Amino acid sequence: MSLLEIKGVNKSFGGLKALDDVNLRVDEGTVHAIIGPNGAGKSTLLNAIIGKLIPDNGEINFDGSSMLGVQPHQINQLGISRVFQTPEIFGELTLLENMMIPLLAHRDGAFKMNMWTRGDAQADILDKCHHFLDDVGLWGKKDVESASLSRGDKRRLELAMCLSQDPKLLLLDEPTAGMARADTNATIDLLKEIASRGITMAIIEHDMHVVFSLAQRISVLAQGHVIVEGLPEEIKESPKVREAYLGGAEV
């Protein structure tokens, strides 16, 4: 069953057509990769999904409802969380303080932060912080200032913050960008474990090792248009992919 369905989406910036009649479907419980060369429209597509950009025309439906005209914070409340290409964390705060922000904001609905709550409610927030930081292997660093983390740990912290919102769909924009190979492999293992829980993921990624380690289905964007979509084995063998994305080289 489709959790996210994009139909005939177009988006232009002046004379540049960033998205050209994009049709894409992400099925519930799957990991779907979106690949393509720089400038193909991948990040523009993610921005349209989360309501940061409004398409010129077309449809974006999530869990059976249209997302057109819905504000980004409302889309997040409906169950879409995004991990950005550059980790969006508060560097001057500790990991524990970073984790408390989305949990406190989400607690009262519509991201209204109400600090004047009962002690038992605050204890519940701390329990959840422990759970999500431990889930990504960072509880031991809870009192460390986040700016001092490695890029891999910053990514894991941001992922924990997203998971705390109980997403139905997790959007990941180049989740291993700038990482050393050891951090990349650790991130792959973590994402595999998260996917095993049934969380649907859509991943933008340039590293083919990451793509073929995680994805069950792949869409290839070129010049704002989906040129091919299929199983990883089909994408590996596609002449269109080699021509448009890999310069004719073997995947």
N, C-alpha and C positions, 0 to 999 in steps of 0.2 A: 504494500500500500504506500502511496506517495505521501511523504510528510511535507515536502517542499516541491512546488510545481511552478516553473517559470515559462510563460507562453508569450512569444512574439515581442520580447522586451527590446526597446530601442532607447538609446541615450546619446545625444550629440552635445558637443561643446563647441559652439560656433560652427565652423565648417568641418570639424573632426567628429566622425561617427565612432564613439567609443564602444557602443553595443549595437549590434546589427541583427535584429530579428532573432534574439537568443531564445532558444527553447531548451529547457533542462529540467530533469526530474530527479529528486533525491528520495529514495525509498526509505521508509522507516526501518531503523535497526541496521543500516549499512554505513560503510565508510566510502564516500564518493570524493574522488580527487578531481580537481579542475586544474589543468596544466596548460601551458602555452608560453610563447616568447614574451619578453618585456614589451609592454604596450598593447598586449592582446585584449585587455579589458577585464582582467580577472578581479582586480581590486575594485574597479568600478561596479562590477556585478555584486560583489559583497556589500558595497556601500548602498546599493539599491535594495538589497535584501533586508538590511537593518534599518532602512528608512532615512539614511543619511543623504541619499540622493533620490530624487523623484524621477522615474522613467518618463520619457516623452510619450510613450504609449506601451501597451502590453499589459500582462497580468503577472502578479506575484502572489501566489496563494500558499499559506502555511497552515497545516492542520485543518484544511477545509475552509479557511477564511482568507479574504483578501487583505494584503498588507499595504496596499496603496493608500496613501494619506494617513497612515498610522504613524505616530511619533516614535522615534527610536527607543525611548524609555518604556513605552507601552509594548513595543515589539519584544523587548527584553523580558518584560513581565509575562508575556504570552509564551515564552519558552525558548527564545533564541539568544545565545550568548556568543560573543566573538572574542577570540584571542588575536591580538593585533600583531603585525609584523615586527614592530618595535614594542617591547613589553610596556604596557600601560599600568605602572605601579607607582606608589608614592615613595620615592627613594629616601626621603628624610625620616620616614616612619619605620618601625620594626615590622617584621613579618606578621606578628600577632596583631598589630594595629592595622596593617593593610587588610588582614582577613576580617577584622571587625567591621570595616566600612561597608562592604556589600551586605553583610549579614544584618547589621543594624538598619541599613537603609531599606532592606527587603522586608524586615520584620513587620512593619506597620502598613505595608502596601504602598504602591505608587512611589517608592523610594523616598518616603518622608522619614527623616531621622528624628526619633523621639528618645532623648537620653534619659528622660525622667520616668523610669520604669522600676518595677519591683526587682529586688535582689535576685529572686529565683529566675526571672526572665534574663537578667544579665548573666547568671551562671549558665543558662542554657546556651547563650551566644558563645561563651568561652568553651563550652563542651564541643560546640560545632566547629569552632576554630581549631581545636585540638584534632578533631576528626579529619577535617579537610587538609590541614597541614601535614598530618601523619600520613594521609592517603598519598601524598606526593613526595614523601620522604623528607619533609622540612621541619617537622616539629622540634627537632633538636636545635634549630636555628631561630626559634620563635622570637628571641629578644635581640637578634642581630638587626642592624640598620640595613634596610633593603638595598640601598645604593651599593653596598659592598659585595653583593652577591655576584657570582658568575652569571654569564648570560643564560646558561642552562637553568640555573636555580631561579633566576628572574622569570623565565618562561614557566617554570613549574609553579611558582607563586601565583602568577597571573592565571594559570590554568586552575589552580585551587580556588581562586576568587570566582572564576566563572562557574565551576562545579557547585559552589555553595548556593548558586541560584537555581539549582535543580533544572537544568536546561533539557528540553526535548531535542534541540538541535544545537550542536556546537560547531561554530565556524572558526577555522584556524587558518590564518594568513601567514604562510611560510613559517610554521612553528619551529623549524630547526635552523633558520637563517642565522649565519654568523657563529654557529656552534662548532666546536671541535668534534671529531668523529665519535669520541667516547660519549660526549653529551648527546650527540645525535642518536646514537644507538640506545642510550638510556631513555630518551624521549620517545623513540619508537616503541620500546617495551611498555612504557607508561601508557601511551595512547592505545596500544593493543589491549591492555588490561581494562582501560576505561570503555573501549568499544565492546569488550566481552560482557559488559553490564547491560548492553542494549541501547546505549546512547548513540544517536545518529550523528555522524560527522560529515562535514564538507570541508575539504582541505585544499588550499592553494599551496603548491610546492614546486620548486624547481629541481630539487634533488630527487633523481629517479630512484635511487636506493630507498628513500623514504616512501615515495609514491607506490612502488611495487611491493614494499613490505606491508603496507597498510590497506591500500584501496581494493575494494571489491568491484568498483566500476569507475571508469575514468571518462571525463569529457575534455576535449581538446579545443581551446579557443585560439583563433588566429584572426587578427584584424577585426576583433569585436564579434566574431561569428563562430558558433560551434561547428567545426569542420568534420569531426568524427566523435562518436561515443561508443564505448563498448567495454568488454571485460579486459583486464590487464593483458592477457595473452593476445587479444585482438589488437590492442593498441601497440604492443611491441612489434607486430607484424605489419602495421598499416603504413603503406607508402606515403600517405598524406601527412602522417605524423613526422616521418623522417624528413620529408621535404619542407614542411612548414615550420617544424619545431626543432628538429635535430640535424638539419642540414644534410640529410641523407645518410647519417651515420647509424650504425646499429644501436638499438636501445639496450 
